[in-house]
Amino acid sequence: MKILAIDTATSASSVALGDGDQLSAMSVRVDRRGHGGFLVPAIDFCFESAGWKPAEIDVITVDIGPGLFTGIRAGISTAQAIAAAIGAPMITVSSLTTLALRAATGRRRIWPVVDVRRGQYVTQPFRPVPGGVAPDGTPELVTADGLHHLLDSDAEDTLLVGDTDELPPKTLLGLHRVKRGRPRYPSADVLVEIAAIHAERGQYVRPEDVRPLYMREPDARINWSDFREEGVWPGEGS
């Protein structure tokens, strides 16, 4: 099964192609303002590197957030446009799940954190399980003080990953069971791994049903019906 993965929910944009859970090509750039300009060249690069054509793709997976509004918007609209053009189903994954899977340690509970600006963060606990991770709670929108309280109330040893460098220094003071780690950003190669599992289970989403996981109101409201009409696969249309 050939998979196209798009992750632009955070400052790190990435595109990957995978055959099943095996990575075939990938492109990455860290630039919180450059999501839109990155995507089409990165997708073209990956197809050229793998020697694939868009019509060969069986499923498209995309990070729906939480994260940066413009990045989430760019990733979802591009994934929807390609899916509609080639008739492929979609699989959606949250940036929290992607961070937690890459961080799996086998012992510590994992708290991925994503900076959604305005002094707010989204986090969710995950526990290691054989072969991956499983959510151990629901996503929460918190301040730095709220995150401190959540971590302090967790009686287990924990691993904090994601946007930890964006937290105020006092956030982790006195939290002796908390260790900071990597990854810093979610990544499309992990999306490929997750999508391969979901595809085996038939857990698809129709392109028109994909919705962003913002966790708070966008700074500017988005007309999604207009935005979906913007994307045209390179070489298609006029």
N, C-alpha and C positions, 0 to 999 in steps of 0.2 A: 504494500500500500504506500503510495507516494503522497507525502504531506508537505504543504507549504505553511510555515509558521511565521507570524508577524507579532512583534512585541515592541510597542512604542508607548507604553503606559508611564514610563519614568524618563529620567534624563538619558538613559541608554537605549537607543533604538537598535533593534536587531531583526534580521530576517534569516530564516533557515529552511533548508529542504532536507527531508528525511525519507528514507525508504524503510517503512516500519519505524522502529526506534533507533535506526542507524543513521547518523548524520551524514549527509551527502555534500552539503555546501552551507556556508554561513557568512554573513556580513554584519559588522557591528560598528556603531559610532556613538560616542557620548557627547551629546549636545542638546540641552533641554529645550532649545528653540528651533532645532533643525529637523524635526520629525518628517514634515511633509516633503522637504527636498531630498531627504535620504531614501525614502521608500522605493520609488520606481527604479532609480539606478541600482539600489541594493538587490531588488528582486531580479532585475535583468542580469546582474552579476552572478547571482546564485544559479539561475537557469543556465547561463553560459558555462559556469564552472562544472555543473553536474551533467551538462549535455542533455537537459530535459526541455520539453516544451510545455507551456501552460496547460494545454489540453490533456496532458498525461496526469495531472494532479487529481487525486481521488478525494482529498479532504483538505480544507483550510482551517487552521486554528489561529485564534487571536487572543491576546491578553486584553480583557475588558476593564481592567483597573482593579483596585483604585490606583490613582496616580495623578498625572498632569492632565488637565482637561483637553488641551490641544493635542497632546500625544495620543490619548485614548481615542479621541475623535478621528484623528488621521488614520490610526491603525484599523479601527472598526470599519470606517467607510471604504478604505482600500480593500480590506478583506471581503467586504460585502460585494463590492464592484466586481472583483475577480471571480468570486463564487457565482455571482449571477451570470457573468460572461461565459463561464465554462460549465455551468450546471453542477457545481460541486457542493456537497453539504458542508456545514461548519461545526466546529467544536470550540466552545469558549472556556477560558481558564482565567482565574483571578491571579493578579500579580502576587498576592499573599501565598497562594498555593505553590506558585513557581519558585518563590524564594525559599519556602519551607522545604520543598523537595530537594533542592540543591544543597541545603544546609544540613540535611539529615545526619545525625551523629550516632544514632543507635541508643542513646541514653538520655540526653537532656530534652526537656520539653522545648519546643522551638516557638519563639515569638517573632515573626517577621513584622517589620514596621515600614510603612510607606508615608513619606511626607507629602501631604496634600495642600500645603501652604496655609497661610493665615494662622500660623501657630497651631495647626491641627495635624494629627497623624491618625492613620488607620492601622490597626493591629488585630491579630487573631491567633490564639494558641493552636499549635499542632503537636501531636505526639508521634514519635517514631513507631512504625509498625514494620513487620517483615516486608521487604520490597518497596518501602516508601514511607509516606506520612499520612496521617488522618487528622482532620480537624477536631479540635478538642474544645470548641466553642464557636461563637459567631463573630464576624467582623465588627469592630467597634471604632467609632470616631472619638478620639480623645485629645486632650491637651497633653503637654509634656508632664504636668503634674498628675494627670489622670493615668498616663502610662506608668509613671513611677508607682502609683498606688496599685495598679494591676500586677506589676512585677513583684512588688513587695508582698502582696497577698498570695502569691503562688508559692506553695511550700516546697516545690520541687526545684532541683537545679535546672536552670534555663539557659538557652542560647538565644541572644538577641541579634537579628540580622536585618539587612536592608539599609534604610536611611539613618543609621545610627550616628553618622558624622554630623547630621543636621540637628540633632537634639541639643538643647542647652546643656552645658557641662554638669549642672546640678541634678539633672534627671536621674542619673544612675548612682548618685552618692548614697552610700550605706546599703546598697543592694549586693550583698556578698555572695549570693547564690547565682547571680547573673553574670554571664560571660558574653562579651561581644565577639561576633565572628563574621564570616562571609557566607553568601555573596552580598555585594552591595546592591546589585540590580537584578531584576528578573531577566531571563534571557530566552531567545527563541529556540535554542537547542533543547532546553528543558521542556518547552512547549511541545516539541516533537515527541519527546518521551511520553508526556502525559496524553497527547492526542492519540498515540498508538494504542494506549490502553483503552481509552474511551471508544475508539473506533471498533476495537474487538468486541465491545459490549453493545455496539450500535447506539451510542449516546450522542446523537447528532442534534444540531439546531438548524432550523431554516434560516437563511441569511436575513430575511425580513424580520425575524424574531429576536435578533441579537440586540442587546441593550447594554449600555455602559454601566459600570459599577462605580459611580462617582463618590458616594457616601456623603456628599454635601452638594448644595446647589451650585451650578457653574457660575462663574463670574458674568457670563453672558449666556442667555438662553439660546439653544441651538434648534434650528428648524431641521429635524432629521430627514423629512421627506425631500427637502431641497438638497441636503448634503449627499444623500444616496445617489442623486442623479448626476453628481459632479464627476464620479469616477468612471473612467473609460480605460480598459486595458490597452496598453501601448500597441498601436497597429490596428486597433479596432475603431470603427466609427469614423467620424470626420473631425 
